[in-house]
Amino acid sequence: MLSLCCVLALLVLSCPEICGTNAGVKVKLTQKGLEYGRQIGVTTLLDQFKTIKVPDFSGSEEVSPIGKVSYSLTGSEIKVINVGLPQSEVALVPGTGVSLTISNAYINLHGDWRVKYLGIISDSGCFDLVVSELSISTTVTIQSDDTGHPVVSSANCAASAGQASVTFHGGASWLYNLFSSYIDDALRSVLQRKICPLISDAIHNLNPYLKALNVLAKVNQYAEIEYSMVESPVISTSSIDLSLKGEFYNIGEHKEPLFAPTPFSLPPDESNMLYMGISAFTANSAGFVYNNAGALSLRITDDMIPSSSPFRLNTKTFGTFIPQIAKQYPDLMMELLVKAATAPTVTFTPNNLTLQANATITAYAIQPNTTLTTLFNLNVDASGQIYVTGVKVAGNLTLNTVNMTLGASYIGPFEVKSLDSIFQMVLKAAVIAEVNDLLQQGFPLPAIGELNLVNTQLVIMKDYLLIGTDIHFTA
């Protein structure tokens, strides 16, 4: 219905009690997006107008020279045959919502008529009515319900029909001119009274869609992301700007991190219908959540190392670099536990997305009875580049630097640097592969109803990721 795309995209949520904090995600609906919404809305209005039901009505008039003429039209027989909405405009109403104006519209109807005069003479037939120069104007306003979802309604609706022209078929032709003007006025009046309630109902029918929008979207078994608004929409003459929380939380536990979003603004570009900015705060809140859930750990076994690799995860291979391992624990397989020491952090700079992680690596020897014997523990500082791929918020991590220091050794002193090559290989083959599997899953964008994102481009800006996209409604 009316500007469906616009309303769904622009009013994803309403403002809860957290207003005043900085946004993690920002959304801008441009005039181009509003225009697409107009096209969708007008198409839907055409279908709505075809459902207009004209009720039974009748009347009587004194007509010279024959006196009183009674007429009646049967509503069940009056049908809308065609509707045209050739001219329509939508505009943003700063601080309020969206206005719709339709002009030069027309409606064609077909029905049956019956007249009676001189108390005993009656006649009947059918008619075609064209109501033209029809104009309609309304404003979509937005309020919040008690669940924090938006509710839309029609305000200031007005409808007027400029002309009505009726053509009668059947019956005595001399009767036509006696009552045609009364039929014209009666039908035109009925239609004018019907249009605004129809528009109001159609706009009201948007509310179930808005009620279903995701304030809180589940990502996986560990995390959910909240897209509630942190301030009211900013509606100007050219765009609608939304500020969303955009924060990851552990499922069922909304614990705030020690860091907060850095303020940012979307660029003024309006070549796309919709723009979305996802801040580094949003990405880092994900790291905070996964770390809290204990999900940032990985056990690495030999079967995770490519079979073509000359390095095997056993005491023989490690004994090449640390001889005492092979002496104290000969011919045993090994296992590594990689675990985040702190939540990883992501930094956005123009065309560059960097991940910084602090972790520990604990090496174990696997005894014949499958018990684990701790060999040593390393502290690891690593950084890498995340390349955003495709048209979804997903990526691919490549390792840049790895710095390791000895945390504890249970096999005697050894030179940590001697392990650089083997750990570089292990991290790339197992850990990075696992991280990339997670990154490729991406995370859900703010729900915008039955809209698909098309012609999407991603650009890394300072402190945020910019998504520029057009939208396509799929009913």
C-alpha positions, 0 to 999 in steps of 0.5 A: 500500500501507500509508499510501502517501501518507504514506510517499511524502510524508513520506520523500521522501529520506534524510539524506546527508552534508550534515546540519547546514545550514539548509533551503531547503525544509521539508515538514510532513505533518499528521495529516490527511494521515496519515489520508488515507494510512490510507484509501489503505493500507486499500483497497490492503490489501483487495486484497492480502488477497484474494491470500492462498494457503492451502497444502495441509495435512492432519491426523489426530485421534483422534475418539471413538467411531470412532477415527482420522479423517484430513482434508485440504484442497487449497490450490489449491481454497481461495479468499478470497471476501471481506475486511473491514477495518472498523476501522483506525488510523494513528499517528505513532511519534515518532522511528520512523515510522508504526504501523498497527492493524486490528481486528475484521477478517474473511476469508471463504474457500471450499474443498474438504474430504475425510475418511477414517475406519475405514481404508476409509470416505471422504467429501468436500464443500466448506466456507465459513470465516469468520475474525473478530475478526482484529487486526493491528498493525505499524510502518513503519520507515525506513532509508537505502540506499547511494544516499541513498534511503529504504528502508521495512520492517515491524517488530513485526508481530502478527496474531491471529484471535479466532474461526473458524466453518466451514460444511460442504456435502455429505457425511454431516452426522454427520461435521461435528461430528467434525472441524470444530473441528480444521479451524477451528483449522488454517485459523485458524493458517494465516491468522495465519502468512500475514498478517504476511509479506503485509504485510511484502511489501506494504510492501517493494513501496513501495521501488521508488517511493521509489527513483524519487523525485527527489533531483535534479530537472532544471529546464531546460538550465541548472539542476537543483534538489536536494531532499536532506535536511539533517537526519533527519525530525522525527516527533512525535505530530501531524506529520512535518517534513522539512528539504530542501536546496532548492538550485539548481545548474548542471547537473553543477556543484554550486558553492555561493553565498556566501549561506546559508539563513535559518532559518525554521519552518512555522506550526502550522496543520494544516487541510491534509494537507501544507505546504511552505515554499520559502525566499528562499534557494531562489529566490536560488540560482536567480538565482546559477545562471542568472547563472553560466550566462550565461543572464541576458542578452537581446539586444533588437531592433526586432521585439521592440517592439510594432508599435503603439509610437511608439518604434522601436529605431533611431538616429532615435528615439534621436536625439530624445533624444541628437542626436549618435546621429542625426548620427553614425549616421543611419538605422540600426537599433539593438540593445540588450544587457541583461545581469545585472551580478550575480545578482538577489536576491529578498526575501520579506516578508508578502504581498510578493515583491520582485526586485532586479536590477543590470544593464548595457545596451549600445546598438549601431548595426547597420551595413549590413554587420550589424557592431555599433558600440558607442554607450554603456553604462548601469548599471541598478538595477531592482526589481519585484514578483513576483506568485505566480499559480495553484497552482504555484510560478510568478509574474509580474513587474511593474517598480517602479523603474529607476535608470540611470547612464552607464557609458561613452559612445562618442558624447560626453556626454549626459543619461541621464535623457532616456532614462528613458521610452524605456527604461521602455518597452523594458524592459517590452515586451521584458525583463519579457515574457521574464522572465515567460515564464521565471517562468510555467514555474515549477520542480518541487516535491519529487517525492512519487510518484503524488500530485497537489496539490489545494486548494492555496493560496500565501501569502508569509511572511517569508523564505519562500513557504508552500504549503498543500495536500491530496493525491490519490493517482492509482494 
